[in-house]
Amino acid sequence: MVLKLIVMFFLFLNVSACEVDDLIMYSIAKNERHPKKPIGYPYLISFNNAQDKEKLGKNIQEFFIDNRTIDCLNFKFCIEILDTLTTNGIKNLDCGAYQINYLFWKMPIEHYFDIKKSYEKACSIISNHNQKFWSWENIAKYHSQTPKYNFNYKQKLLENISANIPKGS
């Protein structure tokens, strides 16, 4: 059943060829999802610096679903919020279903909240990390190059993948 959901998820995306295995891309989407939202939910903006959140006015506080993540509810509102945040100098943000960091990975602002475009960017980031040689550590660089965080992320990826491989494969 889970494997069917994975296949349906990627058939829905109908994206251009990604050289990264679908199961790895699904595992990354699963790692990057918010616990209160389904895998692939694109309308999220997460703060990486706690002090940046403190710069915000009260009117945006109602959209926080935890201490660091905004659910901006729809495509248009996400673009408006991200534009406002970045205009005010808040740029270390993870955006969309793949939680792509705005500060480090540039693309048109609307692409962060478009599942197909963010999938393509995530695939490109992972492919870039694996240019010299393929490894789980290089894949986990998607999240962090810091050894301890990289190791933890790699472990979660491997757990997700092993949980989604059909028995007897």
N, CA, C and O of each residue as an XYZ file, in Angstrom:
676
protein
N       0.825     -1.204      0.000
C       0.000      0.000      0.000
C       0.866      1.265      0.000
O       0.620      2.201     -0.761
N       1.881      1.274      0.863
C       2.752      2.451      0.944
C       3.464      2.665     -0.387
O       3.581      3.797     -0.858
N       3.936      1.584     -0.989
C       4.624      1.710     -2.271
C       3.694      2.286     -3.335
O       4.125      3.080     -4.171
N       2.417      1.890     -3.308
C       1.433      2.456     -4.241
C       1.315      3.963     -4.048
O       1.237      4.712     -5.022
N       1.303      4.408     -2.795
C       1.221      5.842     -2.510
C       2.441      6.575     -3.047
O       2.320      7.675     -3.586
N       3.609      5.974     -2.903
C       4.840      6.580     -3.424
C       4.744      6.743     -4.932
O       5.026      7.813     -5.471
N       4.346      5.677     -5.602
C       4.223      5.716     -7.063
C       3.205      6.770     -7.475
O       3.457      7.538     -8.403
N       2.063      6.819     -6.802
C       1.026      7.809     -7.122
C       1.549      9.227     -6.909
O       1.265     10.122     -7.705
N       2.311      9.433     -5.835
C       2.878     10.748     -5.529
C       3.733     11.242     -6.695
O       3.601     12.391     -7.118
N       4.609     10.379     -7.215
C       5.500     10.792     -8.284
C       4.830     10.818     -9.649
O       5.237     11.590    -10.517
N       3.819      9.997     -9.855
C       3.050     10.096    -11.095
C       2.299     11.419    -11.131
O       2.168     12.045    -12.183
N       1.804     11.839     -9.962
C       1.110     13.125     -9.871
C       2.050     14.267    -10.250
O       1.652     15.209    -10.935
N       3.292     14.175     -9.804
C       4.240     15.243    -10.093
C       4.497     15.372    -11.587
O       4.619     16.481    -12.107
N       4.580     14.224    -12.287
C       4.812     14.225    -13.726
C       5.935     15.189    -14.109
O       5.790     16.005    -15.018
N       7.049     15.078    -13.402
C       8.162     15.999    -13.610
C       9.137     15.459    -14.631
O       9.092     14.292    -15.020
N      10.023     16.346    -15.052
C      11.071     15.923    -15.968
C      11.975     14.919    -15.260
O      11.938     14.775    -14.038
N      12.770     14.243    -16.041
C      13.614     13.173    -15.495
C      14.480     13.683    -14.354
O      15.123     14.729    -14.440
N      14.469     12.911    -13.296
C      15.313     13.184    -12.135
C      16.228     11.984    -11.998
O      15.761     10.846    -11.954
N      17.517     12.227    -11.932
C      18.455     11.101    -11.859
C      18.525     10.491    -10.465
O      19.199      9.480    -10.269
N      17.841     11.089     -9.497
C      17.801     10.549     -8.145
C      16.605      9.602     -8.050
O      15.510      9.928     -8.508
N      16.819      8.450     -7.464
C      15.772      7.437     -7.322
C      14.524      8.019     -6.658
O      14.620      8.808     -5.718
N      13.352      7.619     -7.159
C      12.079      8.108     -6.624
C      11.923      7.833     -5.132
O      11.374      8.658     -4.401
N      12.396      6.694     -4.685
C      12.275      6.347     -3.270
C      13.110      7.290     -2.400
O      12.707      7.628     -1.287
N      14.258      7.709     -2.899
C      15.083      8.687     -2.176
C      14.370     10.029     -2.147
O      14.323     10.682     -1.104
N      13.820     10.442     -3.265
C      13.108     11.735     -3.316
C      11.892     11.709     -2.391
O      11.599     12.693     -1.713
N      11.194     10.589     -2.368
C      10.055     10.450     -1.469
C      10.515     10.514     -0.008
O       9.877     11.163      0.821
N      11.613      9.844      0.297
C      12.139      9.836      1.660
C      12.534     11.243      2.101
O      12.318     11.620      3.253
N      13.106     12.008      1.194
C      13.462     13.391      1.518
C      12.195     14.211      1.755
O      12.130     14.990      2.706
N      11.200     14.044      0.906
C       9.923     14.745      1.110
C       9.319     14.372      2.462
O       8.760     15.220      3.157
N       9.438     13.114      2.822
C       8.914     12.660      4.113
C       9.702     13.275      5.260
O       9.111     13.700      6.252
N      11.027     13.330      5.142
C      11.857     13.957      6.182
C      11.548     15.447      6.319
O      11.558     15.986      7.426
N      11.280     16.095      5.219
C      11.105     17.550      5.226
C       9.688     17.986      5.567
O       9.459     19.167      5.828
N       8.743     17.074      5.570
C       7.354     17.433      5.864
C       7.215     17.916      7.302
O       8.032     17.586      8.161
N       6.196     18.683      7.547
C       5.859     19.083      8.913
C       4.987     17.985      9.508
O       4.124     17.449      8.814
N       5.192     17.636     10.783
C       4.408     16.540     11.382
C       2.892     16.737     11.330
O       2.136     15.767     11.397
N       2.451     17.981     11.211
C       1.010     18.252     11.167
C       0.464     18.296      9.741
O      -0.731     18.512      9.542
N       1.329     18.093      8.752
C       0.912     18.212      7.349
C       1.292     16.956      6.577
O       2.230     16.254      6.954
N       0.566     16.668      5.493
C       0.902     15.483      4.694
C       2.195     15.675      3.901
O       2.627     16.802      3.655
N       2.792     14.575      3.514
C       3.993     14.619      2.670
C       3.643     15.353      1.385
O       2.630     15.060      0.750
N       4.484     16.307      1.006
C       4.266     17.066     -0.218
C       3.469     18.351     -0.030
O       3.234     19.075     -0.998
N       3.044     18.651      1.211
C       2.293     19.891      1.442
C       3.222     21.085      1.182
O       4.240     21.223      1.860
N       2.890     21.944      0.219
C       3.852     22.958     -0.226
C       3.794     24.330      0.458
O       4.648     25.174      0.187
N       2.829     24.573      1.321
C       2.611     25.938      1.804
C       3.222     26.203      3.177
O       2.542     26.639      4.107
N       4.524     25.928      3.280
C       5.213     26.099      4.553
C       6.431     27.004      4.396
O       7.129     26.975      3.382
N       6.663     27.807      5.433
C       7.875     28.609      5.545
C       8.388     28.394      6.967
O       7.679     28.653      7.939
N       9.632     27.917      7.076
C      10.208     27.642      8.392
C      11.410     28.551      8.636
O      12.247     28.751      7.756
N      11.475     29.091      9.843
C      12.557     29.978     10.241
C      13.726     29.156     10.784
O      13.528     28.225     11.565
N      14.939     29.503     10.368
C      16.126     28.832     10.878
C      16.784     29.612     12.007
O      17.628     29.071     12.722
N      16.413     30.864     12.173
C      16.932     31.687     13.264
C      15.771     32.156     14.130
O      14.883     32.865     13.657
N      15.782     31.760     15.394
C      14.686     32.111     16.311
C      14.508     33.622     16.415
O      13.381     34.104     16.529
N      15.604     34.372     16.378
C      15.499     35.829     16.516
C      14.766     36.476     15.346
O      14.193     37.555     15.499
N      14.777     35.825     14.168
C      14.042     36.366     13.020
C      12.536     36.345     13.275
O      11.826     37.278     12.898
N      12.060     35.298     13.904
C      10.636     35.189     14.216
C      10.199     36.327     15.134
O       9.079     36.826     15.033
N      11.090     36.725     16.023
C      10.775     37.782     16.976
C      10.613     39.144     16.296
O      10.028     40.054     16.883
N      11.114     39.296     15.084
C      11.006     40.552     14.338
C       9.616     40.762     13.738
O       9.296     41.857     13.274
N       8.798     39.720     13.749
C       7.494     39.773     13.086
C       6.446     40.440     13.957
O       6.510     40.399     15.186
N       5.483     41.053     13.293
C       4.354     41.646     13.998
C       3.363     40.589     14.450
O       3.457     39.426     14.057
N       2.426     40.996     15.268
C       1.418     40.086     15.826
C       0.515     39.493     14.748
O       0.058     38.358     14.888
N       0.250     40.238     13.678
C      -0.713     39.781     12.679
C      -0.300     38.491     11.978
O      -1.162     37.770     11.476
N       0.974     38.186     11.929
C       1.405     36.963     11.255
C       1.522     35.792     12.240
O       1.598     34.637     11.819
N       1.535     36.076     13.522
C       1.698     35.031     14.539
C       0.608     33.961     14.459
O       0.866     32.802     14.785
N      -0.585     34.320     14.039
C      -1.686     33.359     13.977
C      -1.465     32.249     12.952
O      -2.154     31.229     12.985
N      -0.509     32.441     12.044
C      -0.256     31.440     11.006
C       0.820     30.428     11.400
O       1.086     29.488     10.651
N       1.438     30.613     12.565
C       2.454     29.670     13.026
C       1.792     28.383     13.496
O       0.814     28.411     14.243
N       2.337     27.253     13.049
C       1.802     25.958     13.487
C       2.732     25.296     14.504
O       2.400     24.250     15.061
N       3.880     25.895     14.742
C       4.775     25.507     15.825
C       5.697     26.698     16.081
O       5.422     27.802     15.611
N       6.772     26.491     16.810
C       7.607     27.638     17.174
C       8.476     28.172     16.039
O       9.140     29.195     16.205
N       8.484     27.488     14.877
C       9.318     27.992     13.786
C       8.681     27.939     12.401
O       9.311     28.366     11.433
N       7.457     27.431     12.271
C       6.885     27.195     10.946
C       5.557     27.902     10.740
O       4.652     27.826     11.572
N       5.462     28.595      9.603
C       4.228     29.249      9.169
C       3.536     28.349      8.146
O       4.177     27.839      7.226
N       2.238     28.158      8.310
C       1.414     27.544      7.274
C       0.753     28.712      6.561
O      -0.174     29.326      7.091
N       1.228     29.018      5.360
C       0.698     30.179      4.644
C      -0.518     29.831      3.794
O      -0.993     30.675      3.033
N      -1.023     28.633      3.902
C      -2.340     28.195      3.434
C      -2.550     28.080      1.929
O      -3.277     27.196      1.477
N      -1.930     28.954      1.151
C      -2.111     28.872     -0.301
C      -0.931     29.514     -1.024
O      -0.127     30.227     -0.423
N      -0.846     29.251     -2.297
C       0.260     29.689     -3.145
C       0.464     31.208     -3.083
O       1.573     31.683     -2.838
N      -0.598     31.948     -3.306
C      -0.503     33.408     -3.367
C      -0.042     33.996     -2.037
O       0.819     34.876     -2.016
N      -0.597     33.526     -0.944
C      -0.251     34.062      0.367
C       1.199     33.711      0.723
O       1.896     34.514      1.343
N       1.648     32.525      0.335
C       3.041     32.138      0.582
C       4.003     33.099     -0.111
O       4.995     33.532      0.476
N       3.699     33.424     -1.357
C       4.557     34.341     -2.111
C       4.574     35.710     -1.435
O       5.630     36.329     -1.308
N       3.410     36.179     -1.005
C       3.328     37.480     -0.320
C       4.142     37.481      0.977
O       4.890     38.419      1.249
N       3.987     36.424      1.769
C       4.714     36.353      3.042
C       6.218     36.266      2.791
O       6.993     36.986      3.421
N       6.634     35.392      1.878
C       8.068     35.256      1.607
C       8.645     36.558      1.082
O       9.746     36.945      1.473
N       7.932     37.232      0.215
C       8.393     38.517     -0.306
C       8.546     39.530      0.827
O       9.540     40.255      0.875
N       7.582     39.587      1.731
C       7.640     40.516      2.866
C       8.819     40.185      3.776
O       9.555     41.078      4.195
N       8.996     38.906      4.078
C      10.096     38.496      4.956
C      11.449     38.853      4.347
O      12.307     39.427      5.018
N      11.633     38.511      3.083
C      12.936     38.757      2.456
C      13.200     40.246      2.255
O      14.342     40.692      2.356
N      12.152     41.014      1.973
C      12.296     42.459      1.850
C      12.756     43.069      3.177
O      13.459     44.079      3.197
N      12.347     42.438      4.289
C      12.739     42.909      5.614
C      14.010     42.236      6.132
O      14.303     42.286      7.326
N      14.756     41.610      5.230
C      16.057     41.063      5.587
C      16.046     39.684      6.223
O      17.090     39.206      6.667
N      14.894     39.037      6.277
C      14.807     37.684      6.838
C      14.894     36.705      5.667
O      13.945     36.545      4.900
N      16.053     36.056      5.546
C      16.285     35.229      4.356
C      16.685     33.793      4.662
O      16.657     32.953      3.763
N      17.054     33.488      5.892
C      17.434     32.105      6.216
C      16.165     31.328      6.545
O      15.855     31.058      7.705
N      15.448     30.980      5.488
C      14.135     30.345      5.592
C      14.104     29.082      4.740
O      14.689     29.041      3.658
N      13.424     28.064      5.228
C      13.197     26.849      4.460
C      11.763     26.894      3.951
O      10.827     27.119      4.718
N      11.601     26.676      2.641
C      10.290     26.901      2.024
C       9.775     25.690      1.259
O      10.533     24.956      0.625
N       8.459     25.508      1.339
C       7.767     24.525      0.523
C       7.873     23.101      1.019
O       8.354     22.836      2.121
N       7.409     22.184      0.173
C       7.349     20.764      0.519
C       8.729     20.171      0.763
O       8.878     19.277      1.596
N       9.728     20.650      0.057
C      11.094     20.133      0.213
C      11.943     21.026      1.112
O      13.150     20.816      1.238
N      11.316     22.020      1.737
C      12.003     22.911      2.673
C      13.341     23.390      2.109
O      14.388     23.250      2.743
N      13.282     23.953      0.915
C      14.470     24.464      0.231
C      14.843     25.804      0.846
O      14.003     26.693      0.984
N      16.118     25.939      1.215
C      16.582     27.142      1.896
C      16.685     28.310      0.916
O      17.412     28.250     -0.076
N      15.944     29.364      1.217
C      15.896     30.555      0.360
C      17.256     31.229      0.257
O      17.630     31.722     -0.807
N      17.993     31.252      1.359
C      19.281     31.940      1.402
C      20.322     31.260      0.513
O      21.126     31.939     -0.124
N      20.314     29.942      0.466
C      21.360     29.199     -0.223
C      20.984     28.703     -1.608
O      21.865     28.508     -2.445
N      19.696     28.492     -1.875
C      19.273     27.906     -3.145
C      18.294     28.836     -3.843
O      17.094     28.809     -3.573
N      18.814     29.651     -4.735
C      17.999     30.648     -5.431
C      17.194     30.038     -6.571
O      17.664     29.190     -7.330
N      15.967     30.510     -6.649
C      15.078     30.193     -7.772
C      13.962     31.231     -7.720
O      13.841     31.938     -6.719
N      13.150     31.345     -8.756
C      12.042     32.302     -8.698
C      11.179     32.041     -7.460
O      10.919     30.889     -7.110
N      10.747     33.093     -6.815
C      10.054     32.995     -5.526
C       8.857     32.045     -5.558
O       8.599     31.341     -4.582
N       8.124     32.023     -6.673
C       6.935     31.174     -6.742
C       7.287     29.679     -6.822
O       6.447     28.834     -6.512
N       8.500     29.350     -7.229
C       8.898     27.948     -7.362
C       9.024     27.233     -6.018
O       8.881     26.012     -5.951
N       9.288     27.980     -4.955
C       9.417     27.348     -3.630
C       8.112     26.659     -3.212
O       8.139     25.687     -2.456
N       6.981     27.155     -3.699
C       5.672     26.653     -3.274
C       4.954     25.856     -4.372
O       3.780     25.516     -4.229
N       5.647     25.571     -5.437
C       5.136     24.758     -6.534
C       5.776     23.377     -6.380
O       6.994     23.249     -6.508
N       4.990     22.359     -6.112
C       5.524     21.035     -5.794
C       6.408     20.497     -6.915
O       7.438     19.880     -6.642
N       6.030     20.717     -8.151
C       6.835     20.209     -9.264
C       8.178     20.928     -9.348
O       9.216     20.287     -9.512
N       8.162     22.237     -9.238
C       9.411     23.018     -9.318
C      10.311     22.751     -8.118
O      11.530     22.671     -8.267
N       9.728     22.612     -6.939
C      10.563     22.353     -5.761
C      11.147     20.934     -5.824
O      12.275     20.710     -5.384
N      10.390     19.984     -6.363
C      10.905     18.626     -6.580
C      12.109     18.683     -7.519
O      13.147     18.080     -7.245
N      11.967     19.403     -8.617
C      13.061     19.511     -9.586
C      14.294     20.153     -8.950
O      15.419     19.717     -9.195
N      14.084     21.189     -8.135
C      15.211     21.848     -7.469
C      15.852     20.908     -6.454
O      17.078     20.818     -6.389
N      15.042     20.208     -5.663
C      15.578     19.253     -4.687
C      16.399     18.181     -5.402
O      17.481     17.815     -4.944
N      15.888     17.684     -6.515
C      16.612     16.686     -7.306
C      17.947     17.254     -7.778
O      18.971     16.573     -7.721
N      17.934     18.478     -8.236
C      19.149     19.139     -8.710
C      20.169     19.316     -7.579
O      21.367     19.121     -7.784
N      19.693     19.686     -6.393
C      20.585     19.860     -5.239
C      21.261     18.528     -4.899
O      22.473     18.473     -4.691
N      20.470     17.469     -4.844
C      21.005     16.150     -4.502
C      21.973     15.679     -5.588
O      23.036     15.141     -5.278
N      21.619     15.874     -6.837
C      22.502     15.490     -7.943
C      23.824     16.243     -7.854
O      24.889     15.671     -8.086
N      23.752     17.509     -7.521
C      24.952     18.332     -7.378
C      25.856     17.795     -6.264
O      27.075     17.740     -6.428
N      25.268     17.405     -5.146
C      26.053     16.855     -4.034
C      26.703     15.523     -4.395
O      27.713     15.144     -3.801
N      26.138     14.822     -5.353
C      26.638     13.491     -5.728
C      27.457     13.503     -7.016
O      27.698     12.445     -7.598
N      27.888     14.682     -7.473
C      28.619     14.760     -8.736
C      29.908     13.944     -8.728
O      30.186     13.227     -9.689
N      30.689     14.039     -7.676
C      31.973     13.316     -7.636
C      31.755     11.833     -7.384
O      32.340     10.996     -8.070
N      30.920     11.499     -6.406
C      30.587     10.102     -6.136
C      29.303     10.047     -5.328
O      28.988     10.939     -4.540
N      28.568      8.950     -5.559
C      27.290      8.748     -4.901
C      27.518      8.167     -3.516
O      28.268      7.204     -3.357
N      26.861      8.762     -2.496
C      26.914      8.204     -1.145
C      25.723      8.717     -0.358
O      25.133      9.740     -0.703
N      25.373      8.001      0.699
C      24.288      8.443      1.573
C      24.667      9.738      2.277
O      23.802     10.575      2.536
N      25.949      9.912      2.588
C      26.400     11.157      3.215
C      26.193     12.340      2.270
O      25.781     13.421      2.693
N      26.484     12.121      0.987
C      26.275     13.192      0.012
C      24.795     13.503     -0.161
O      24.421     14.667     -0.309
N      23.959     12.488     -0.144
C      22.516     12.725     -0.234
C      22.046     13.503      0.994
O      21.240     14.426      0.876
N      22.549     13.132      2.168
C      22.143     13.794      3.413
C      22.648     15.235      3.503
O      22.187     15.997      4.353
N      23.591     15.618      2.634
C      24.029     17.020      2.583
C      22.881     17.920      2.163
O      22.939     19.135      2.351
N      21.841     17.330      1.596
C      20.634     18.095      1.276
C      20.165     18.844      2.522
O      19.702     19.982      2.439
N      20.290     18.199      3.659
C      19.873     18.801      4.931
C      21.009     19.575      5.592
O      20.827     20.716      6.016
N      22.184     18.948      5.677
C      23.299     19.592      6.374
C      24.618     18.926      6.034
O      24.684     17.715      5.827
N      25.673     19.738      5.979
C      27.013     19.205      5.811
C      27.698     19.003      7.159
O      28.760     18.383      7.229
N      27.098     19.520      8.225
C      27.633     19.328      9.567
C      27.531     17.844      9.910
O      26.438     17.280      9.853
N      28.648     17.196     10.267
C      28.647     15.736     10.430
C      27.525     15.167     11.311
O      26.888     14.188     10.923
N      27.275     15.743     12.456
C      26.259     15.160     13.350
C      24.856     15.265     12.748
O      24.076     14.316     12.838
N      24.526     16.401     12.138
C      23.201     16.566     11.522
C      23.085     15.727     10.253
O      22.027     15.175      9.952
N      24.186     15.642      9.517
C      24.214     14.833      8.312
C      23.954     13.369      8.662
O      23.168     12.699      7.993
N      24.608     12.877      9.702
C      24.442     11.494     10.134
C      22.988     11.214     10.534
O      22.407     10.215     10.111
N      22.408     12.096     11.345
C      21.022     11.916     11.784
C      20.056     11.918     10.601
O      19.134     11.103     10.552
N      20.258     12.817      9.659
C      19.391     12.898      8.488
C      19.536     11.639      7.636
O      18.547     11.090      7.151
N      20.778     11.188      7.460
C      21.037      9.958      6.701
C      20.297      8.786      7.341
O      19.692      7.976      6.638
N      20.342      8.693      8.656
C      19.662      7.597      9.355
C      18.151      7.642      9.106
O      17.522      6.608      8.884
N      17.580      8.843      9.145
C      16.143      8.979      8.883
C      15.805      8.584      7.444
O      14.790      7.931      7.199
N      16.654      8.980      6.498
C      16.433      8.589      5.100
C      16.426      7.077      4.962
O      15.539      6.508      4.325
N      17.408      6.433      5.556
C      17.510      4.977      5.461
C      16.321      4.288      6.126
O      15.825      3.280      5.622
N      15.865      4.822      7.249
C      14.674      4.267      7.914
C      13.451      4.396      7.017
O      12.684      3.445      6.867
N      13.266      5.582      6.414
C      12.127      5.805      5.522
C      12.162      4.842      4.344
O      11.142      4.266      3.965
N      13.333      4.678      3.780
C      13.464      3.818      2.611
C      13.203      2.364      2.967
O      12.464      1.675      2.264
N      13.808      1.890      4.060
C      13.601      0.490      4.417
C      12.153      0.224      4.795
O      11.665     -0.887      4.587
N      11.453      1.208      5.344
C      10.039      1.046      5.686
C       9.153      0.991      4.452
O       8.016      0.525      4.531
N       9.654      1.460      3.309
C       8.841      1.516      2.097
C       9.252      0.498      1.037
O       8.699      0.494     -0.063
N      10.213     -0.360      1.355
C      10.581     -1.412      0.418
C       9.699     -2.626      0.711
O       9.639     -3.091      1.849
N       9.017     -3.135     -0.310
C       8.142     -4.292     -0.081
C       8.926     -5.494      0.466
O      10.070     -5.732      0.076
N       8.309     -6.226      1.351
C       8.921     -7.432      1.925
C       9.275     -8.407      0.816
O       8.507     -8.590     -0.129
N      10.431     -9.029      0.932
C      10.867    -10.012     -0.051
C      11.611     -9.407     -1.231
O      11.980    -10.135     -2.153
N      11.849     -8.070     -1.231
C      12.568     -7.426     -2.347
C      14.057     -7.494     -2.136
O      14.821     -7.006     -2.969
